[in-house]
Every structure is written in structure tokens, then in C-alpha cells.
Amino acid sequence: MLNGKKVALYITGGIAVYKVVDLMRTLIKSGAQVRVAMTESATQFVSPLTFQVLSKHDVHTSIFLEKNPEQVDHIHFADWADLAIVAPLTANTLAKLANGIADNFVSSALLATTCPVFTIPAMNQHMYENPATQKNIEYLKNRQIYVMNPDEGFLAEGYSGKGRFPEQTRILDELQSFMRDRARYLPLKNKSVLITAGGTKERIDPVRYISNDSSGKMGHALAEAAYLNGADVTLVTSSSLPVSSNIKRISVESAAEMYESVSSRFDSSDILIMAAAVSDYSPETTSTKKMKKQDEMTLTFKKNKDILKEMGHRKKTNQCIVGFAAETDNINEYAKKKLIEKKADLIVANDIGKDDRGFNVDKNEVTFFSTQSEPQIIPLKEKIEIAKDVIDWIIKFIN
């Protein structure tokens, strides 16, 4: 959602300025073009040169340093941006923003800004809780300026309280939600997407289980990509990977738990993506106590329910089902067979017999199989990019 966006990053004078360096790097890695403006007090904490080197652009620090006579810099800076982020937002700049005071480059440019504004307050707890500050925050919110709640924790003053610069994961989650709410068009808006991820575990006893090497990275990437396209996403996962707070997480362990979670939600879902590596078999019996070492041991297995096949046969005409096929040989043959037998709309097949792709790595190479077209090879690339390709296919299919 940040890819290609022009972001004006306004930095004001608080101890949390050093944390904004990493935030800016993350914005750039996400594909954003970032340009920086700093208050004079912000430059006392981190040099403008740091932000200049990382952004590859001049950093604006003074309203009087007009380098181009053909433009007014603070107006041009405000007009250039698709998104304005103020980080950290001090009590001083917060008050200026609320009351229309324009006495430096940052406050002047913000007063001229017409794009969405996202602010990240950070200050002492007493300053934050002061009635004047709270009144200013409410005023900004009434003007559709987004104001994050600061974190609670150890403050620069040496005691704990509310006012810390938020953790970056929370900033990015709320920023994504903020941008999604203001997007003009989202192809999966009002669509309910159900996604499975991870390798299920089938317990032998309290300390042993049967599983596979699936990390859940593909399913989690799909959940993120679906959310960014406007979907309401439920992720049923057996993986311990983190999940954005914008996505509903259902944690499961076994194939039976995954089946129940999917089956109970399938009828109300528009799209099902079965990216999990679900165990085909589970032990006939599970010991409640740790099984002691024996010279020989025989385990009897029972077949688990085929979630993809059952949902495929329950599918209504307005639903879309995507399945994954992890194979080591005869990939095309098995994928085509799975497409027909499971009544799926798309099978995403991949070779898990290679070390640089498939299970438990960041990259993959896949082939799309559908009844609508010839097989489509998606070359080796990051799983987040594969996820975007899958979601793009779904968008075209449902439209």
C-alpha cells in the first residue's frame, strides 16, 4: 500500500527522533518515496545528514533557505506528498498544528498540507495527559488527522508512563489501516477471505508429534496481501509467525482443529485460500502421558478429513477456492488432478524438493493451474510477491 507513495516525513524535537531513522528505512523498503523536513530542535537529536543520506534528498530545516527561486519550498513540499507523517509529534508541534501556527518549515508546510496526515505523538506522560494537549488531540481528530495513542513504558525521564514512541509493528499496522480506509478503490472491499497457513501437528503424546516443514510464510503473506486489497481476512494458522492486528487470527494445531475452524466459517466466506500444509494422517490414538522408550514401537494412523476437497464440494457459485500443491515429482500431473478432484478454481503448485524454494524459506517458484487457462509459471521470487500474484489472479477471476 506504500509502494509508489510520496511520503513527506515531518520530524519534530523529541528524544524519539532516533527511532524515526529506522521507521524511514522501513517506509523506503516498502516502496515509498520519502522526503524529510525537520524542526530546528529535532536536528539537535539526530543530524539532518543522516536523513539526507538515507532518503537521497535534501532535508528541509529552515523556511528561509529557499534554494529554488521558481517555487516556495514549504508549499511545494506539502503539495508533492501523497501522505504526511509526523514522527515524533511533540506537544509543542501538536499545539501548533491544532491552532494553525506556522512559525517554522514543518508547521508551515503542515498548514498547507491537503493530503492525509498521520501523526505519532511521543512526549512525557504529564505533558500528554495535560488537558490542553488532550483538547488539541481531539481537535485534530475532528479534522480527520490521525493521532496514534503513544505506548506505555519506560520514559526518558527515568520512570514508566504513557508517552513512549510506539513500537514500529503497531505504527505500520495502524498506518496500513489508515491508508486502506482512505483508498479510493480496493478490489476486495467487503469480501470475506478465509486463509489457512502452516504445517499442522498430529500429537502422538504430550511431547511428540507428526508434522512437516511448512513455516506458514506463504499463508501469512497471502493474508497481508488480501487485507491490503480491502478484504476482511481471517487467518487460520498453525504457525507462530506474527500477524498484523488488522487480520483476525485463529490459532490451531491439528488438522482436525483446522478443519473445524475452516468448516464453520466457509459458508460465510467469499474466498478460501488453503495454503496450509495439512497432515494427511494422524495417530489412531494419542497417549495422555509421555510414551517411554521401547525397543520397537508401532503406530497406527487414520486418514484426516480432506479440507480442500470437502469445501470444494460445498462451494457455491459465488465462492472462489484456491488450493496449494506441494510436490517433489510429477508436479503438473498431480496439480491438474487435484484441480479437478477438489473442485478448486486455482491450484498453486510448487516443487518442495529444492533447497532454495518451497517450505521454510522466503522465496518460491510456482505454477498456476486453473480450468480457465493454460498453466502459468511464476518465476522464483519473494513469497510476498507470489502472494500478490495469487491475489491478483483471484481479483480477475471474481470480476
Buried (B, 14 or more C-beta within 10 A) or exposed (E): BBEEBBBBBBBBBBBBBEBBEEBBEBBBEBEBBBBBBBBEBBBEBBEBEBBBEBBEEBBBBBBEEEEEEEEBBBBBBBBBBBBBBBBBBBBBBBBBBBEEBBEBBBBBBBBBBEBBBBBBBBBBBEBBEBEEBEEBBEBBEEEEBBBBEBBEEEBEEEEEBBBBBBEEEBBBBBBBBBBBEEEEEBBBEEBBBBBBBBBBBBBBBEEBBBBBEBBBBBBBBBBBBBBBBBBBBBBBBBBEBEBBEBBBBBBBBBBBBBBBBBBEBBEEBBBBBBBBBBBEBBBEEBBEEEEEEEEEEEEEEEEBBBBBBBBBEBBEEEBBBBBBBBBEEEBEEBBBBBBEEBBBBBBBBBBBEEEEBBBEBEBBBBBBBBEEEEBEEBEEBEBBBBBBBBBEBBBEBBE
